[in-house]
Amino acid sequence: MSQPRPTDSAPRPTRRWVWHELLRHALVPLLVLEVALLGCYLVLHWLVSGQQDSTRSELVNTQLEQLTHYEAEHISLLADDWRSDARQLARSTLRHMDTPVTARQREQELKRHMSASDGTLYVAEDDGGAGSYYSSLVPSYLQDHDKVVRLSAMDAQMSDMLATQPELRQIWFSGYDGYFRMLPWTDTRNIFTPGVDLTSYGFYYLADDRNNPSRGAVITPPYQDPVGSGWLVSTLMPVHRGDFLEGVVGIDVTLDALVERLENAELPWGAYLILVSDDVVMAMPSVGEQDFGPQPDPEVVPMPLLHDRFLDTAHDVENSPAMAHLLRSISDEAQGVRSVSLLAGERLVGWQSVPGTDWRLLAVVDAQQVSSGIDIWNERFNQLGYVMLVGLILFFFTLLVVMRWRAEAMAATLSESLARLSDMALRIGRGQPVVRERFQLQELDQAGEALREAAQRRDQIELERAEGARHVEMVMAASGDATWRYDFDQDDLYLHENFFLMLGLPVRASMHLADLDAMTHPEDLVGLLEARWRVMHGESWAEARDVRYRHARGHWVWVQIRGQITRRDHEGRPQRATGLALDIQRHKQSLKLLEAARDSATEASQSKSRFFSSFSHEIRTPLNAIMGFTDLLCEEADLTREQRRYVDEASHAAAQLSALIEDVLQMSSLEAGDLPLDCQPLSVGQKLIRLAGQYQPRLESANLTLSLSLEGASLWLNADQRRLDQILGNLMGNAIKYNREGGWIRLAIGQEHNASGVEMGWVEITDGGFGFDSAQAVQLFQPFSRLGREDSGIEGTGLGLALSRELARRMGGDITARGELGEGASFRVWLPLADVSAHERVVQAAWSADKVLPVPCRWLVISTRAQDRLRLEVIGSHVANLEIIIASSAAQALRLVRDVSPCLVIFGDVPDMNVAALFAEIQRMPRELPLWAVRLGERDASETAGGLPEAFFDSGESPPCMADIERWMTHLMVNFQRACNTDQ
């Protein structure tokens, strides 16, 4: 119902307004609509009667097309649900594979498994959990049991999916390393043969990048279930970690489930549906046998899965001649309707391709039954028209009487309720008590309750105001402090009587501001006038100044003056100011006592640091849980926009808190001396080049220009690599955050004598941003100091610079800064020089100029010998397009091979694994190009007796000589380019 609009004429009574609005907005539009509908019906009836014979066939075909289209969309949505479930299962799988496991979880899950003598790990009995199988193709000592435990967390999700979706037969995961997990439990020990390669059969190949470059969910052709569950279709989803295919998750659906869905479909005209794929009848209800003849059930024979054997897909299951003829006749058309003679007579067949699949849905209906149904429909349509005409007239007149009666009742209710509300509002305005009244309408009853609460709040405010005034007066009298108020227009300063008592002056009502300034100490007057000017001109919201006033007896009294502007005119000129005058004479005397307590406070601060270090460790456990659960919530697909915003805010706040705790923990560890450092020679030039590439996306996003000045590119510093990355990351992040739009950043390196006269190397990061002045420089490296930019909206904790300087000093260096407000800032990291002259002389003696490789290459060095690593890093600094990557253990080497894909692996001293076995594991990892290897130093007995694989094309001394390096580069370039040409 619309609201009465205000007019200049006399207001109308509520009863007339309600009836008028009902008539205008309900009855008249309803009458017009009904007449229009009746007219449309009569015209339509005339058109249908005249064109019935000519349009019957077109109408039936259209309806049949719409029927097949709707049902095909329904099946497409079902397939989309399978894909969505597979994608969700893949994401959960990847998340569970990265989740740490506890000892209890490991013990509980591995207790279900048995290890066979051939090295197979499997679950032998159905204990209600998932089936699990680890192929003996992977040696038992290399089987990732932690992954088995992690993936056990998927059982609950898979069980929920099976329970909520009856058509699902089974859900499984197959890993690249031969691990297979399935729910419901299946006797995998009898299905899989020992040493079977699970990636070489089934439809695993459909998930790799060659067959599935989009990495989306795919649906397989129908195939025979090897465990005897019938014919299935599977939905596969690859599980990628970066570009590496960890495995495949699958959801199996039996063709019997599709047949049941088709039989349960409620269709007009006695129609039924058939689902086909190419020449295969995937699902057909039993009623279809009257038109196509009996369809033999496909033979299902349980069979073990042999090595390198693909599952059989379904073929044409001996379709009847009628079905074969029908499928051939519609093979070239995606959709349509056609009249076909079948075994039981003439039939209309409509077909539609199922979106997102290679399936087609057929709808078969008896053409004679459709025609008879249309005749019956026409007769009923005529009868319905007469009933509608009579019913419409009766309905409208009945509605008119009822609406008139209801309008009178509504008007009476509204008028009485509004009158009572108006009376309550008048009583509130007059300060009279208000009694709670009840109303029939919920909104009016809520308005009455709101008016009653407003009256109570009014009474409470009046009491609080009177109590507050009394309280302020009591506080002023007890404390000896005073309030003041200044009227700019009248130049009247109103002071509480305590102010006059404070200065030993006679009490008076007001005084001029100039008289008060005359009593001010000359040294304090200038600062007081400046603060007053800033407040008056809006540069400061409020000011507090410590001022000395002359006492009537001649001595000076310390008073703190606080004030702010409380009223301005429309042009911004101040009209009134208020504030406090606090007696701080005793406070000033106490400052000397506070200075004596400063040493005690220092000791307390050190105790605080030790406490906070312990506290930070304790708070990280619940914080990690918060971050983990917020990450899980972020992956939920059914969150509303409001809920997702709340989850994103919580995740962002938890990440900021985690960063703050990490910084504070490191600062506390540094203060307590508990942060270990591993300082080794580092090539700074190569590090800055990688740093520039790492921050390039942020620089482009912030519209900043980065330049490098690497004249000393061969500079080597002695530093902890991780902590140096942390220092440079903090300085680079500050240069980006505190820069301006279109600004610049410059990175430079060099060496010179520091302020103490010691020759050191330095890395300098300079920007053209906001900068800082000399007065702020003393606060620059103080913890939690952000130079007044705490409320600027720029993220930060104020610990980065303080932590970076402390780390640099612990590594034997320092950080210095210089800047100018509005012109930018420059930070220089000083670190001790590293002596790599022996290795530099070897390289310079062999090469007169730096080398350039025609294509980028990565060499992985696996060795615990420092001389091997340092020699190769020096060589890498003199070869363009060559990147040297260091690993000190077999586990670290396997991770790096997966992440960076090197072309050459250099084996030095590898203490924790046999070199041949480690290289065999590296070769098992998927890669696009071949991998070569060399061996440094002496070989152990196993390598001497058994030999090394053919990929070890050479060996060298430790550390490698330049002749070996040149021979390796020549060999790699020839074979690398040959491999690239072969791949193309």
N, C-alpha and C positions, 0 to 999 in steps of 0.2 A: 504494500500500500504506500502511495506517495505521500509526502509531507505537504501540508498546506503552505503555499508560498506567500510571503508577506506582500501586501498591497496597500495602496493609499486609502482604499474603501474600508467600510466598517467590517470587522471580522465576522465570519459566519459561525453559526452554532455547530457544535461537533456532530450532532445527529444529521444535519443537512450535508455537511462535508463528507461524512462517511458514506451516506447513500449516493451522493453525486460521484464520488470516486469509484465505488463499486460499479455503478451503472456505466461510467465512462471507460474504466479500465478492465472490466470483467464481462459484464453482460453484453454490451454492444459489440466488442471484438469477438465474443463467443458466437453471437448471432451471425455476424458477418462470416466467420470461419465456417460455421456449420452450413450456411447457405452456399458458400463457395465449394465446400466438400461435396454437398449434394449435387451441385451443378457439374462438378468434375466427374462424379459418379455417373450421372446421366449421359454426359458426353462420351465418357469412356465406354459405357455400355453400348451406346449406339455405334461407336467405332469398332468395338470388338465384335458385335453382332454382324456388322457389314463386312468385316475383313477376316472373319474367323477361318474360313477355308484356306484363304491365301497365306495367312500368317501362322497357322497351326504348326506347320513343319519348322518354320524359322524359330518360333517360340520354344518348341521342344528342344531343338538343337542348341539354342542359347542357354536354356536351363541346364541341359546336360553338360555343356561346356563349363557353365558356372559351377555345377556340382563337382565335375572332375577337377576344376581349378581349386575349389575350396578344399577338397579332400587331399589334393597334391600338396597344397600349402600346409595342411595339417601334418602330413607325413614329413614335409620339409622341416617344419618346426620340431618334430620329434627328432629328426637327424641333427638339427641345430642344438637340441638339448644334449644329445650324445656328445657333440663336439664341445659344447660348453663344459660338460662334466669332465671331458678329457683334458681340456685346457686347465680347468681348476685343479684336477688331479696332478697335472704336470707341474703347476706352480707349487702345490703343496709338497710334491716329491722333492723339488729342488730346495725348498725351504727346510724340509726335514733333513736333507742330506748335509745341510750346513749347521744343524742344531747340535750342540755338544750333548754327549751322553754321560750319564752317571754310572758308577760302578754297579749300582743296584739294577739299573735298566739293562746293562750289559749282561750281568749274571742271569737275570730273569729270561731274557730272550735267547741267549746262546744255550741255556739249559734245554730248550725245546729241540735243538738241532743234534744231529748225529753226524759223525765223520766216518766215511767209508774208507776202506783200505786203499782205494784208488784215488783218494784225495777229494772226493765229492763231499760237500756239506749240504745236508738236507733235513727236513722235518719228516719223521717216519710215520707219525700217527696223527689222526685228526683230533686235536685237542680244543677245537672251537676257533682256533686262530687261522692265520693264513698259511698256505703252503709256501715253502722256501727251498731254493735249490741253488747251490753255488757249484758251477761246473769245475771239474778237475782240470780243465784246460788251463786254469789259473792255479799255480802251485799253492799249496795250503799256507805256506809262510807269506805269500803275497795277497792272499784273500783279505779283502777289507771287511773284517767282522764288525767294525764300528758302523759301516754303512748298513749292514744287516740290522743292527740294533736301531739305527736312526729310522730306517724305513718301516720298522715295526709300528711306529707312530701313525702310519697310514692306515692300519687295519681298521681303526674306528671309523674313519671317513669312508673307506670302501664298504664297510658293513652298513653304514647309514644309506649309502647309495643303493646297495642291493635290496635293503629293506623297503625303501621308498619307491623304487622303480622295479616292479615285478618282471618287466620284460628283459632285464639285464641277466645274463647267464653267469658271467664271471668278470672280474676286474684284475688286471695284472700289470706288473712292471718288469721289463727286460733290460738289463744293463749291458754296457759295452764290454764289461770285464767278465761276462758269463754268469752274472747273478740274476735270478728270476724269482719273483714273488707273486703269488696268486691267491685270490679269495673268491669263492670258497676253497677250502683245502683240497688238494688233489695229490695223489701219490706220484709226485714228480720223480721219485727214485726209479719207478718202473716205466715212466714215460720217456725220460731222457736217457740216452746212452752215455756212458762215462766219457769224459773229455769232449762232449758236444760243444760246438761253437754256436751259441744262441743267436748270434748276429747273422748267421749264414742261412737261416731258414725262416719260414713264416713270412710275414710281411714287414719284417724289420727294415728292409731296404726302402720301403715307401716313406720312411721318416727322415732319410738322410738328405743333405742339401742338394744332391743331384736330382733326386726324384721329387723332393718337396722343398724347393728353394724358398718358398714363403714361410716355411716352418709352422704351418697351420695344421689343424686336425684333418685327417683324411679318413674316408670310409672304404674298406676293402671290398672286393667282390665276394660273393657267397663262397664259402669253402666248408670242407668237412672237418669237424672238430676231431682232433686226434684222440681225445679221451672218450669219445663215444657219446657226445651230447647232441649229436645231430648236425644239421647244417647251420652255419653261423654267418653273420657279418660282424666285422670289428671296426671300431673307431680308434684310430691310432693318433697319438700326439707325441712329437719328439720332446725330449727334455734336454735343453741346451744350457751349458754353462759358458757364456760368451759364444765363441764359435765352435766349441767342442760338444759333440753329441754324447751326453752321459748315458742316454738310454731312451726307451720308448715305454709309454703307458698305453694300455689298451682296455677297451670296454667291449665285451662280446654280447651280442644279442642273437637269440635263436630265431630261425625263420618261422618256427611254430608261434612265437609271440606276435610276429607280424600277421600271420593268418588269423589269430584270435582277434587282433584289432580290426581287421577287415570284416570279420563275421559280426562283430559287435557294432559296426557302423550302422546308424539308423538312416536309411535312404528312401526316397519316394519311389513310387511305381514298382516296388519290389526289385529295385536295382541291386547289383552286387559289384564288388571291386576286385580287381586283379592287379598285382604288383609284379612287374617284369623288369629284367635288366638284360639288354641285348636280346639274346635268344633264350634266356633263362626265365622260367616262371618261378619267381621268388616266393609268392604267397597267393593262394587262391582258395576261397571258401568252398566247402563241399557242394554248395548249390551250383557251382560252375560246371560240375561234371555232367549235368543234363545238356549243356550246350557244347562242351568240348570233349566229353567222354572222360572216363576215369583216368586220373593222373597217378602213375606209379610213384610210390614214396621212394626217395633216394636211399640207396643202401648206405648205412652208416656202420663202418667197421673200425673199432678201436685199434690203434696201431702205435707202436713206439716211434719217437722222433729220432731219426738217424742223423748222422753227421752230414752236412751239406745237402739236406733234403728239404725242398720247399713244400709247403702245404698245398694240397690239391684244391683248386677252385672248382665251383660247380659248373657243369656243362649243361647243354640242352637235355632235360630229363625226359626224352622221348615224347615230345609234345604230340598231341593228336594232329591229324592233317588240318583240321579247322583252325587250331591255335597257330600252327606253323604258317598257314596261309595268311592269317590275320596279322601276325607279327611282321611278315615280309611286306605286306601291303602298307603298313604304317611306319616302316623303318626310316623313311626319308622326311617325315613330318614330325615336328615337336608337339603339336596338339591338333585336335580336330574332332569331327563327329562323322560317322559313316554307318550306312545301313549294310548289314552283313547277314548272309544266310548261314545259320549254324545248325547243329544236329536237331535242336528242338524247334526250329522255325526262324522267322525273320526277327533280327535283333538290331537295336541301335547301340553302337559302340562309340563312346567318347574316350579320348585319351589325352593325357597332359604330362609333360616332363616334370619330374619332381625337382624343384630348384636346389642347387647345391649338390646334386648326385647325378649319376648316369642312369637312374631308374625312370620308369614311366608307369603311370597309374591308368588303368583301364576301368571304365564304368560300363556295364552291360545291362540293358533294360529291354523288356518286351515292348515293341512298338505298338502292338494292338492294345496292350494294357494302358499305355500312355494316352491313346486316342479316346478310349472309353472314359478315362479319368477326366479328360478335358470336357467331354460332353456333360458329365455329371456336374462338373464345376460351373459350367455356363448356366445350367438350370438353377443351381443353388445361388448363383450370383444374381439372377433375376429375383428370386424370392427374398434375398437379403436386401435388395433395393427397396422393396415395398415396406419391409419391416423397418428399415432405417428412416424412411420418410415419416411414418407414423410415430416411431419412437422419438425422432428429433423434435417434432412439434410438442409431444407430451413432456419431454425432458425440459424444453426451454421454458414452458409455462410453469412447471413445477419449480424449476430453479429460480424463476423470477419471484415467486411467492416466498420461497425459503430465504433468498438473499435479502428480501425486504425485511423479513422478520429478524434475521441475524444482524442486519445493519442497525436496527433499532436497539438490539441488546448490546452490540459492541459500542455504540455511541453512548449509551447510558453508563456502561462500565468505565469507558475512558473519561467521560466528563466527571464522574464522581471521584475517580482516582487522581486525575490531574488537579482537581480542586483541593484534595487533601495534601498533595505534594506542594502546591502553592502555599498553603497555610503553613506547612512545616518550614519552607524556605523563608517566609516572612518572620516566623518566630526566631529562626537562627539569626537573621539580620538585626532583629530588635534585641538580641541577647536574652530572649526568654527561653525557658526549658522546653525541650522537645520530647514528646512521648512516642515510643515505637509503635507504628501502625502496620497492619498487614494488608496486602493487596492481592487480587486474584491473578494478575499477570506477573510472570517471573521478572521481567525487565523492570516493571514499575515497583515491584517489591524490592528489587536490588537497589533501585534509586532511592526508595524510602530508607533502606538500611544505610546507604551512603550518606544521606542527609543526617540521620541520627548520629553516625560516626563523626560527621563533620561538626555537629554540635558538641559532641564529647571532646573532640580535638580542640575546638575553640575554647571550651572551658579549661582544658588542660594547659593550653598555651598561655591563657591568661594567668593561671596559677604559676606556671613555670616562669613567666616574665616577671611577675611580682616577686617570686622567690629568688630569681636571678638577680634582680635589682638589689634585694636585701643582701644576697650573698656577696655581690661585688662590693657593696658598701662595707660589709664586714671585713672582706679581704683587704680592701684599701686601708681600713682603719688598723687592722692587725699588722700588715706588712710595712706600713709607712710609705708605700709607693703611691703614685698619683696618676690620674688620667688627665688628658688635656684635649681641647677641641679648639680649632682655629677657624674663624670666619674671615675669608679673604676679602669679601666685599666691604665689611665693616672694620676690618683690621682689629678684631677683638680676639684675644687669647683667653679662653676660659680654663682655669686650672683648678684641680682638686685642692682642698685646703692642706693636704699632706705635703704638697710641693712647697708651700710657704713655710710650713713648720720645718721642712727639711733644710731650708736656707735661713731659718731664724727671722723671717719677714712677717709683718702683720698680714692677716688673711684679708683678701679682697675678692670681689666678684670676678673681675677681669683685668687684663693689662694689655698694652701694645707689644707687638713682636719686637720692635726696636728696643724697648726697655729690657726685654729678656736678653737680647743679643749684647746689650751693654754690660750685662753681668757675666758674660761668657769669657773664659780664659782666651787670650789672643791666639795662642798656639792651636786651640781647638776650634776657633771660630771659622777658619778657612775651610776645614773639612766639613763642618756642619753646614756651611752655606752651599758647598758643592753637592752634598747629599740631598739637601733641600731642593736644589735646582734639578737634579736628576729625577726626583719624584714628581715635581711639578710638571716637567716636560715629558713625562711618560717613559723615560729611559729605564726606570726602576720602579717596581711595584711597591716596594716598601724599603725602608732604610733603618739601620740601628747604629747610633754613634755614641761613643763614650766621651762625655763632655764634662769639663770642670766649671762650676759656677762659684762665684764669690759668696761666702757666707756673711751674714750681717756682722759677725765678729771679725771679719777680715781674712779668714783662712779659706782654702779652696775645698769644695765638696764634689766628689765624683758622682755623676748622674748619667745613666744610660737613657738616651732619648730614642724612642721607637715611634714611627708614624707612617701614615699612608693617606693618600687622597681618597675620600669617600664620596665625593660628589663633584661632577663637572657639568658645565653647560653644554649646549648643543654644538659649540665650536671647540670643545675640548679644554676650555680654560677651567682651572680648579676653582671651586667655590667653598669647599669645606674639607678639612683634614682632621683626623683624630689619631690618638696614640697614647703611649704610656711614658712616664718618667720614673725610672727605677733607681733606687738608692743602691749604688754599687761600691760605696766607700769600703765596706768590709770585704767585698769581693776583691778589690784591688790589693788590699792588705794580705788576702789569702793567696795571691799569685806567687809570692815568695815562698810560701809553704809548699805550693804545688811543685815548684822547681826542685825543691829538696826531695820530693817524692818521685822525680823523673827516673832516677836510677832504679828504684824499685819497679817502676812500670816497665822498664826495659827488660828486667829479669822476668816479669810476668809475660811480656810479649814472647820471649823465647819459649816459655812453658806453653803458651798458647799455640805456637808453631808445632811443637811436638804433639800436643793434643789434637790439633786439626789434621795433622798427617795421619794419625790413627783413625780419626773420625771420617776422613775422606774415604779410607779403605772400606769402612763399615757401610757407608751410605751408597756405595756403588752397587752392592748386591740388589737392594730393592729398586734402584734406578734402572738397572739392566732389565729387571722384570717389567717395569713400566714401559721401557722402550720396546721390549719384545712384544708385549701385548698390544701396544699401539700399532706396531708394524703389522701384527695379525689383523687388527681391526681395519687398517688401511686397505687390506686385500679383500675384505668382504665386499661382495658385489651388491648386496641388498641394502646398503646404508642410504639413508636420505641425504639430500644436499646439506641440511643443517647438521646432521650427525657426522657427515664426513668433514665438515668444516671444524667441528669440535675435535674430532680425532686428529686432524692435521695440526690444529693449534697445540694439542697436547703433545704430539710427536715433536713439533718444532721446539716447544718449551723444554721437553726432556733432553733433546739434543743440545740445546744451549746450556742446560744445567750440567750435562755430562762433560761438555767442553770446559765449563768453569771448574768443575771438580778436578778434571785432569790437569788443568793449569795450576790450580791450588795445590794439588797433590805433588806435582813436580816441584813447585816452589818450596813446599814443606820438605820434600826429600832433599833438595839442594841445601836448604838451611840445616838439615840434620846430617848432611853428608852421606845419604843413603842412595844416591843416584849414580850407578856405575857408568863409566865412560870407556869406550874402546877406541882410542885414537890411533889412526893409521894414515899413511900417505894417501892423499886424494888429489885427482886432477880437477882443478876448479873450473877450467875453461869448458871441459866437457859437461860438467854439472850445470853450469849456467845455461848452456845451449839446451839441455833437457828441461831445465826450469822454465825457459822461455816457451818451449813447446807445450809444457804442462799448463801454463796459465794463459795460453793464447785464446781459448774460448771465453774466459772471463774478461780479458782485455777487449775482445771484439764486442762483447755484450755491453761493456762500460764505455765503448768508443774511445779507447786509449791507444796511444802509439808507443811501442816498445823498441828501443835501440840497444845494441850491444857494442861495447868497446872492449875487445879482447886482444889488445896488443900483446899482453902477457899470457897467451893461451896455454903456454907450457908451464904455468905456475902450479906448483904442488904444495899443498898445505898439510900439516899434521893435525887431523881432527877426527872426531867421531862422526861417521857418515850420517847416521840417523839424526843426531842432534844438530849437525850443520844444516840438514834439510829442514829441520824444525825452525831454526833461526831464520834461514832465508825465506821459508814459507810465511813466518810471522811478518817479516819486513815487507815482502812482496804483497801480502794481503793488506797491510796498512797503506802501502803506496796506492793500491787500487781503491780502497774504501775512502780515503781522505783526499782523493783527487777530484778534479772538476771535469765536466763534460768536454770531450775533445782534448784532454790533457795528454801528457807524455810521461814516460818512465824510461830511465837509462840504467843499464847494468854495466859495471866496469870492474876490472881486476888490476892488481899491480903489487909492487913491493917497495918499501922504503923504511926509514927509521921512524919508530914511533916516538911519543913524547919522552920516553925514558932512554932513547938512543939505541934501542935494540932493533935490528933489521927484521922485519916481519912482512908477511903477505897480507893483503886486504881485499875484501869484496865490498863494493859500494853500490847502493841502490838509491838513486836520486829521482825525485818526482817534481812536477810543477803544480802541486796541489795547494792545500790551504796553508801549510807551513805552521810555524810557531814563532813567538817572539822570545827574546833573551830572558824575559822574566819568567816564562813558562818552562825554560830549559831545565831548571833545577828540579821540576816535578816530572820530567819526561819519563824517567826510569823508576818512578815510585810505584809500588803495587797499587792497583785499582785507581790510578790517576789517568783521566782521559782529557785533561786540559779543558774542562768546562763543556765537553761534548757528550755528557751523559744522557741528555734528553734530545740529542740530535736525530735519533732514529737510526743511526749507524750501529750495527751490532758490534759487540765487543765487551770484554770484562775489565780491561785495563791491566791485565797481567802479562800480555805478550812481550812487551819491551823489557819489563823487569826480569822475566824468566829468560829471555834471549841473552841479556847482558850477563846474567849469572852463569848461564851455560858457557858463554864465550870465555868468561874468566876462569871457569873450571877447566877449560881446555887450554889454558895458558895464554889467552888473548883478552880482548875487550871489545866494546862497541862504543863508538863516538858518534855524535850527531851535531849537525849545524842546520840552521834554517832561518827563514825570514817570513814574518806573517804575511800571508797572501801571495808569497812568491815561491813556495815549495820547501822541501826538506831533503836532507841527504844524510843517510846512515851508513857508516863504514864499519865492517866487521874485521877486526885484526886477529890473526891467528899465526902460530909459529910456522916457519917454512919447513918443508920436508925434504930430506936429502935423497934424491933419485938420480944423482949425477952419474953413478956408475952405469945404470941402465940407459941413461940419455947418451952417454958416450958410445955405448955399443950401437945404439940406433943411428946416431949421427955418423959414426965411422962407416956404417954400411950404406946409408942413404944420404945423399947430399941435399935432397928435397923431400917433402912429404909425398906419400903415395895417394892415389885415388883409385878406388875400386869402381868398375863400371856399373855395378848394381849394389844396393844395400845388403849387407851381410851381418849376421849376429853369430859370435863365437861364444860358446858356453865353456867356462873353465871350471872343472871340478877338482879341487885340490886344497889340501890344508897347508901346503908349503907357501909361505909368504913371498919367496923369491919368484916362484912361478906366476903368482897373481900379479905382482908388481911389474915384472918384465912385460907381461902381456898387456897390462893397462898402459904402460908407457908406449908400447908399440901402437896400441889402439888410438892414442892421442896424436899420432903422426900419420894415420891412414884415414882419409875421408871415406865415408859410407861404411866404416867398420865399427861395430859396437861390441865391446867386451863385457860379458856378464859373468859374475863370480858366484859360485856355489861351494860351500864347505862341507856338505853332507849329501848322501844319496836322496833323502826325502826332499831336501830343498832343490836338488837338481831335477827331480821328477816334476815338481810344481813349476819350475821355470821352463822346462821343455814344453809343458802344456800351455803356458801363458805366452811365451815369447817366440816359440818355434825357431830355434837356431838351425843353421845349416851345417855347423861344425861343432863337435863336442871334443874338448881336449881333456883327457884323463890324466891327472897327476897322482898325488897321494890320496886315495879314497879309503879311509880306515873302516867304514861301517858296512861295506858290501863288496862282493867280488865284482871286478870291472866288467867281465863278460856278462855276468847276470844282470848288472845294472844297465848295460847297453842294450841287452835283449828286451828289458822292460821299456826302455826309451823307444826302441823301434816298434813296439806294439802299439804305441800311442798313434792315433790317426793324424796324418799330415798330408799335405798336397805334393811336396817335393821330397826327393831322397835326402838322406842324412848320412854324413861322413864323420869319421872319428880318427883321432891320433892318440898315441900313448907317450907320456913323458916319463923319464926316469927308468929305474930297474923294474922288471916284472917279477911277480911272485911265482911260486912253484906251479900253481894251477894254471896260470896263463902260459907258462913255458911248456907245460905238458899238453894241455888241450888246445893251445893256440887261440887266436882272437878271430872274431868274425871278419868276413871279407871287407866290410865297411871300414875297418881300421886300415886305411891305405898307407899309413906311415907311422913312424915313431921318432922321438927326438930326445935330446938330453934335457936335464933339469938344471937351471932354467933354459928355455929354448933359445937356440942361436938364430941369427938373422938368416942364415942359409936355409934352415928348416922353415922359417916363416915365409920366405919367398917361394919355396917349393910348394908349401901348402896353399898359398894364395893362387899360384898358377894352376895347380890341380883343381882347386875349387871352381875357378872361373871357367875352365874348359868344360868340366862336368856339369856345373850349374847351368850354363847357357845351353848345353846339349839337352839337359833335363827339361828346361823351359821350352825349347823348340819341340821336343817330343810330346810334351803336354798339350801344346797348341795344335 
